[in-house]
Amino acid sequence: MKNSRSNNLVLSTSPFLHTGATTPRIMGDVLIATVPLILAAVWIFGIGVLLVVSAAVAGAVGAEWIFSRSLKRSPLPDNSALLTGVLLGLILPPGFPLWMALLGGAVGIGLGKLIWGGLGQNVFNPALVGRAFLQASFPTAITTWNTPAEGIMQISPRIFSMPLLQAQADATTSATPLGLAKFSGEITAVFKLMFGNIGGSIGETSGVLIILGVVWLVARRACDWRLPVSTVAAVALFSSVIWLITGKENANPLFMIFSGGLLFGAVFMCTDPVTTPSTPRGAWIFGAGAGFLVVLIRLYGGLPEGVMYAILLMNAVTPYINQYTQPRQFGGAKK
């Protein structure tokens, strides 16, 4: 008699235990974590920030759509292009011209993801690739910062600048806390840095909301907690040593942690599962290296900020970190 259960036999390879975490779900969790930052940015800088973020999203999603159409295949509904555009938009100035944000999103996806073979193959974080391109191509526009808006409906006229033409004048520009500290010796109060009523990139000004975002991501198991913790710990340790030895006020550990894009980069960029190490030891090494480079660039480099370059440099060595931190196979001999 034929066994009625013979059709239920399933042959598959390991792993046999799954957490249920899928790429679309992880991307969705990260997008949810950015919502409070976007709302806070609207409150601080006005609704113009929604246009800047939307332009970056349009460039990223549009580039992936065009690429998929050229290969006659449908783009995977993994939300990766959408997330890249949102993250890029959040690390741009509030008054950044829309056409530049659109171009940055397209370059971020094109050079940061598609040219490597698509999702999971890229070495560098696509959002940071897009910003690095904009930093090199439009250094003045990307270092022109807006002061907090006088009302939610306020929109900087610079965002409507036409391509290849001089941007409109904006009377509400100001320096960031890092710029004031590096070039003027003025240290912004930590309270202001925590709650975001200062000049800076769209999503980087509120430290408290970024911390809430990482709590959400860790609770959802959407990121490796070692990466942000090791990055922030390295910044705190290295800046403390320099502060105690030299007495430099701009090396104050609390100021170094809450100013600029350190927290945003540690939470949303260092936790990218594709471009950061996949091993626990590798995560600690990556975070320690990124934090060390951030402090080094901020204090001794020509730019007031170094988060973007620090993470991109650590992205470049991630394959080697993964190679040398792989755990020994059970029962296998030591290398």
N, C-alpha and C positions, 0 to 999 in steps of 0.2 A: 504494500500500500504506500502511495506517495506521501511523504512528509509534508503536511500543510504549512510548516514553518520554514521550508527550504528557501522560499523566496525572500525571507527576512534577513538572510545572511549578508552582512555588509563588510567588505574588505577595504581598508583604508590605511594610510600611513600616519605616523605620529605628527603632531600631538593629538591625544585623544580627549584631553580636557580643555575646554574653551571657556573663556571668561564672558563671552557674549559681546565683547567690545568690537565694534566694526569701525571702519574708517569714517563712514558718514556720521555715526553716532559720536565719535571723538571730535570730529570737526564741528558738529552741532553743539557739543558741550563747550568748546572753545568760543564759538560764536556767542553763546549765551553769556559767557563770562565777560565778553566785550560790551554787552548792552549797557550796563551801568556806566561804563566809561564814556560811551557815546552820548548818553543822556546828560551826564555831568558836563561834557564838553559843550553841548548845546546850551546848557545853563550858564556856563562860564564865558564862552566865546560867541554865542549866537548860532542861529540856524544855518549859517554859511558853512559850518563844519560838516553838515549832512551832505552838502553839495560836493565838498572835497572828497569825503569818503566814498560817495556814490560814483564819482568820476574814476577813482582808483579801482573800484569794483568793476565798473564797466570796462576799463582797459584790461583787467585780468581775465574776466569772464569772456570778453570778446576775443581776446587772443587765443584762448583755449578753444572757443567755438570755431574760429576760422581754421585753426590747425586740425581739428577733428573733421571738419568738412572737407579739407584738402585731402585727408586720408580716407574719406568716405566711411567714417565710422562715427558712432554717437559718443559724445564725451561721457565719461563715467559720472554718475550722480553722487560724487563723493564730497561735494562742497569745498574741495580744496582750493579751487580758483576763487570762489567767493570769499573764503577765509583769508587768502593771500591779499586780495584787494582791501578787505576790511583792516587787516593788520598794517598794510602799507599806509592806508589813509590815516590811521591813528598815530603814525609816527611822522606825519607831515605838519608843517605850520598851519594854523587856522586860516590864514589868508593866502594859502598856496594857490596859484593859478590852476584852473580846472584842466586845461589842456595838458599841463605838465603832469598832473596827477594821473590823467588818462594814459599818457605815454609811459609813466613809471609803472603802472599796473601791467601794461602790455609787455614791457621789457622784463619785469619781474617774472612773469609766467614764461615768456619766451626764452630768456637766457638763464633763468633760475630753475626752470623745471623741464620744459618741453625739449630743449636742446640736449638734455641728458638722457632722454628716453621716457619721460613722464613721471608720474607719481611713484615715489619709492626709489628712484634712480638718481635723484639730484644730490649733489654734494653740499651745496650752499642753500641757505634759507631764501626762498624766492622773494619774500617781502623785503628782506635786507638787500638782496641783489637789486631790486627796483629802486630802493632808496639810495644805494651806493651810486647807481647810474645817475640819479637826479642830483646827488651831491657833486658829482664830477661835472655834470653838464650845466647845471644852474645853481652855482654856489651862492649867489646873492639871494635868489628867491627862497632857497631852502634854509637860509640863515636870517631871514627877516621875520621877526616874531610879533604877534599881536598882543596888546594888553587885554585883560578881561573886558568883555563888551558891556555897554551900559544898558543893554536890554537883549532879550532873547531874539528879537527880530532884526538885530543889527547884523549886517553882512559887509565884510570888507570888500571894497571895490576892486582890490587886486585880483580876486579870484576870477573875475570876468575879463582879464587881460587877453588880448588876441595873440595867437601864436606868432612868435618871432618879432613881436613888437614890445616896446618898453612898457613895463607894468605901470598902472595908475598909482599915483601917490596915495599913501595911507598915513594919516596923522596919528594912528593909534599903535605904532610899532614900539617895541621895547626890547631890552636884552633879557635873556633867560637867567635864572639864578646861577647857573654854571658860568655863563659869560660874565656876569657881574663879579663873581668870586675870582675868576682867573685874571680879568683885565682891570678890575677896579678895586679888588680887595673887599668887596661888600658881600657879607654872608647873609643869606635870607633865613628868616626864622623857620625852624623845623615845623612849627604849627602850620604855616602857610604851605610848606611843601607837602604836608600830609593831606591837606584838604583841597589843594589845587587852584586857589584863586591867584594864580601867577601866570607869567608868560611861559610858553613852551609848546611842545607838540600837542596835537589834539588829545591824545589818550594817555599822555605820560604825566600829567600834572597832579593827579590825585593818588597819593600813595595808599591811602586807606582803601579805596575802591579796588586797586590792583591787588592788595592783600586779600580782600574778600574774593576776588576772582581766582586766586590760586587755591584758596580753601575749597571753593566749589570744584575746581579741576581735580584736586587730590581726593575729595570725597567721591567724585564720580570715577576715579581711577583713570582719568584722561591724560595724566602726565606722571612722570617719575619725580617724586618730591625731592629726590637727592639733587637734581639739577638746579632748581632755584635756590634751595637751601645752601648748597656748596658755593654758588656764585655770590650770594649776598654775604655769606660767612667769610669768603676770601676777601671781598671788598672791605668788610669791617676789620678784619685782622691786619691786612696790609696797610690800610689807611691809618689805623691806630698806631702801628709801629712808626710810620712817617710822622704822624702828628706828635707823638711823644718825643721823638728824636729831634725834629726840626722846629716844632711849634707852629707849623703852618696851619692857619685857621681853616683854609679851604680843604684841608685833609681831615677835618672833623668827621669821625665815622658816621654819625647820624646824618650830617649834611651830605656825605658821599652816597649814602644809601637812598635817601629820599629825594635827592635832586636829579634832574635830567631823566634819562630813560633807563636807569639801572634796574628798577623794580619791574618796569614793563618788559625790558629785554629778558630779565631772569625768568619771568613768569610765562611770557608768550613766545619768546624766540628761542631761549635755551631749552625749552621743553618740546621742541619739534622732534617727533620720534624718528624722522628720516635723517636729519642732518646732525644728530647728536648721538653719543654712544648708547649702545643697547645693553651694556653690562653695568652692574652696580658700581664696581670699581672705576669703570670708565666714566660714569656719571660724575663721581667725585673729582676725578682728574680734569674733566672738561670744565666743570664749574670753577674749580680752583684756578685753572688757567685763564678762563674768561674774566674772573674777578681781578686777578693780578694785572692783566692787560688793561682793564678799564681804569684802574687807579694809575697805572704807569702813563697811559696816554693823557688822562685828564690833568695830571700834575706836571708832566714833563714833555708832553707833546705840544704841537702848535695849535691844536683844536681844544676847545673847552670840554668836548664830549668824546668818549671813545667806545661806547657800548657797541655800536654797529660794527666797527672794525675788529673789536675784540672777539665778538661772536663769529664773524666771518673767518677770522684767522683760526679759531678753534674748530670751525666746521671743516676747514681744510685738513686738519690732522685727525679728525674723527675716525676715518678708516684705519689709521695706524693704532689709535687708542683701542678700537674694537679688536684689532688683531692681537694685541699684546695683553689684553685683559680678559680673554676668553677663559672661562673656568675649565679646570681639568675634567675630562670625561670620567664618569663613574667607573672605577676599576682600571682606568688608564694610567700609564706611567707619566711622571712629571717630565716636562720638556727640558 
